[in-house]
């Protein structure tokens, strides 16, 4: 496939590199690092703002610094902002670790889902008798969903370990004794000054205080308790209730400190499985395991046998279980690299759309920032697949060449240019595209949003041109490693930077320096990143990346259904007036966006970009109708889909009733579309749903690149084969499909 290069210094280097072959040596001055035929710079370009020079972590923490997590503010600031691992909430304060129960006061205020706040004077402040004021708090250790924050001054130190799903704070001290300060004098309902274990209530919330064996407590009738002990450990736990039996149960596990957490995942026979493991160290006693609470996206897909105890959270009810691990099993929603040709009722109409896009999307040597360039790349990748299904090789070649030209310029660094290129910051372990946008440089925001588009575009090329993938693949895989490195010990990047393993979804902010914790707005762009990873892994034969992408995509899909959409109506408070949230925060759910208060945007930001993988949004057609109808009811333009983000609204609504979209396109063939969308894909999407049916969520397959549609009780099966030989795909309803090599096969 021949492509004409754009005249630029970067393109000239590309041509030279293609002539001399694959070069893997580093440039002598060390500022330009070769990756295949591509390269990146280690010198910050002028368009990229610098990251902080101070990272608040101890010398025990080595390697790339994690970012984009619920606790990230701890490493960006001298102490931290509020952190919400649930069911607890906490903040690192001058006096120590302040903790509270944000689930105690959940309300729907001003259209938002609000949890109880945490402050530097929370229910309890865990402190140290030898130091009343700590200069800072630092990250001292982290595993996949637990961390240790260290408060140190002179020779005194307090290490506090806590994490997602855990009601416990595990504490270790150097010198001194535990001191607990309360927001008010607590009620002591179990235990006395002569006992190591106390049950207390403060501000209506119940806690267990677990001193080491043989220790005692003083100050029980005041707002400050001190633990008289010769041991260096103790624990505090949020209790579901003030039943003495509950306190006794928690006491059995109070000194089993969690020292590691790890997820093991697999993809097999239509399901994405995740096993969540807790490793514990018994400071005393001989119990094994720990007490943990599962989020709705976990307990709904797990066979774990929970206790009768629960906690409230802004994500819904958390169920308490006991053990060393639990496993979730999520049905895989299949995806396709393109929709079937059967969804194109009028080839000439489609070709007219494609020719217009080809004329409007010629590379003029101008490049956007990483986000808007990404949206352009995503559009081109979709158009390439449509051209293939339309049977026009010339148009497909044009879209492929445009993709190559753009990506090759981004993937080639130079000392004499500012952009487009990628820059690696060694201190933070991050790949930063220049020009950056939305704080993707100085705050490490949105990397999965931006780079997911790049990866999907590269996968579309790799599907057709394996040689290009081998040459430029090392640069593509740097972006994958930046947003979601599969390696626990990756020397360049943190493991799964953007994805929160226990929360089941990603976080957009690199620093999480907000009173409401971290946040994510566009859940759909997050899924687009994992879709791109799936495609890249399949196109290049990297089953590890394919399966990781499949696991992330389907896990986050369940989180979207639970926390952004609440499709089963089990998680949003009864007084919440909306049918979706625009943003999920650690401590709340917000009916808002960062950029607009318009209802099109609040809903639509969690739909775009529409791609062949967006079929997951149609798994619950009743909810689709409810969501669509609410937007039509509230939006300024009603059901005029030719205004605002009406194209996205009609495409979303078509997941329930494609006739809505068919009628609109008949009346408005040249409708207005959002910048990442195209009339060509809108036409293909709506007519695929109309002619073949809406997505069938009840059928899985032993291959992740499938779709099953249902219309009038009849199923249609589609599967894509990335291999050079035929393959057989078996569906859970007993149907099988012989799939041709390197192509899409449909059985109606």
C-alpha positions, 0 to 999 in steps of 0.5 A: 500500500503506497502512501505519499509522505507529507513534506516536513522535517519529521516526514523526511526522517521517516523516509530515510529510516524506511530506506535504511531499515529498522534502527534501534540504537539511541542517538549519541546525545541521549535526547532522542531515543529510538523505538523501532523506526520511530523515536521520542525525546527525553528533553521537554519541548517548549509546548509541554509545561513541567511536572512538579520536581518534588514527589512525596514518597519515601526512599522505599518506593522505587520505580515509576511513580503511580498517578491517576489513582484514588490516592494520587494527591498523596504524592503530589502534595505535602499531605493529601486531599480527601481520599475515598477508598470506601467504605472509609474516607481519609485525609492526611493532616498535620496531626496524622490520618483523619478518617470518617465514614462518607457513606453515613450521609448520602444525599442527592443535592442540587442534582448531584449524589453527595457523600459525607465529607472528610476533613482534617478533623474527621471522626477520628484523627490517628496520631502519635504521642511523640509528635503532635505536628508532622511536616508532611505525609509520604507514600511509603508503599503501594500494591494494587489497591492498598497503600501505606502513608508515612508520617515522620518527624525526627525519629518518630514515625507513624505508618498507616496502611489502608485501601479499597474495600477495607474497613481497617486502618493498620498502623505501625509506630516508631517510638511513642504510643497511639493517640486518637483524637475525636471530633467529639467525646465518643460513646464507649459501648464496649470495653474499658480502660483495662482492655485492648479492644473498644467499641465506640460511636462518634458522630453516629458512626461506629468504630472498633479500636484494636490495641495490641494484646495486653495494652490498655486505653486512657482518656475514655471520658475525653475526646483524646484516647491514648493506647498504653502499649509496648507493641508497635502496632494497632488497628482501627476499623469502621464497623457496620453497626454497634453490635458487640458480636460485630466488634468480636468478629472484627477483632479476630482479623484486626491484627492481620495486616494487609501487606499486599493486594494483587489481581489475577485476570483471565479471559476464557470462553466468553467470560472475563475473570478477575481474582482479587487476592489479599496477602496478610501478616498476622501480628498476633493470633492465628487467623488468616484472611481479612474482612473486605467490602465489595462494590456492586460491580463486584458482588453482582458478578461474584459467587462470594458468600457475603456476611449479612453486614453492609456499608453505604457508599456513593457507589451503592451498597457494599457487601461485607465478606471474609477471606483471602480472595474473591473472584468476579466473572463478567460476560464478555461483550464482543467488539468488532473492528468495523460494522458489517456491510449488511448495515449499508443499504445504499452503497452509493449514498455511503460512498458519497459520504466517504468521498466527502470525508476523504476530501475534507481529511487530507493532511495539510501538515497541521496537527492538533493537540493530543486530544483533538488529534486523537479524535481525528485519528479515531474518525479516520480509523472508523472510516477506513473500516467503512470503506473496506465494508463498502468495497472501495479499496482506493478510499480505504487506502486513502484513509490508511495513508492519512493515518500513517502520515499522521501517526508517523509524524507523532512517532518521530521526535526531533530536536528542531521541532516542538510538535508533534512528538512524544516526550518521556519524563523519567522522574514521573515515568510518563510519556507526554504528547506535544502539544498536550491538552487538558493538563496531560503534561503538567498534571498527567491528566487524561492519558487513556482518553488521548492515547486510546485514539492513537492506539486504535488508529495504529491497530486499524493500520496493523490489521492491514499492514503487519510490516508497518506494525512491526516498524512502528509498534514499539512506539505504539506499545509505549503509549499502551504501557503509559496508560496501562502497563501490564507489567508489575515491574515495568521500569519506565511506567507504573502498572495500569496507570489509569485503571483502578483495579478495585473500583473497576474503572479509570480515573482521569486526573493524574493528581487527584488534588480535589476535595471530592477525590479523583474523578472521571468524566468520559467513561466512553473514551476510557472504554475506547482505550481498552478497545484499541488495546484489544484490537492492537493485541489481536492485529499483532498477535499479542494475546497478552495485550488483547486479553488485558484489553478485553478484561479492562473493557468488560470490567469498566463496562460493568462499572459504567452500567452501575455508576454512570448509568445505574441501569438496574436502579439499585445504586442512585439514591431515591431522591436523585432526580437524573438518570445518569451522572456526567462525572464519577468522583471518589466522594460523589456523583456529579450531573455535570462536565468540566466544560459545559452544563448543557444536557447534551454534553452531560449525557453525550460525553459518556457516549462518544466516540461512537465506534463499532465497540459502542454496542455495549451501551445497548445491552439494556434497551429499556435504560437506553429509552429512559436515558434518551427520552429524558435528554429529549425532555430536558434539552433546549432543542427537544428531538431536533437531532440536527442541533447540539449533539443531536447526532449522538443522541439519535445514535444512542436512541437507536440502540433501543429503536433504530427507526428513530435514526432511520427517519431522521437520516431520511429527512436530514441526510446531510445532518450536523455531526459532532467533531469526532463523528461522521455522517458515514458512520452515523449512517452505518450505525443506524442502518446496522441496528435497523437491518440486523437488530439491536445488540443481544446481551444474552449471548457470549462467544469463545472469541472476543471479536463478535457481535450478536444482533436480535430483530423480531426474535431472529439472531444475526451473528458476526465475527472478525478473524485476525488470523491468516487461516479460517477459524470457528467461533462458538456462541453460548446459544449453541450456534457456530460460525466458520469465519474467513481469514482476515475478515468479517463473516456474518451469519443471518 
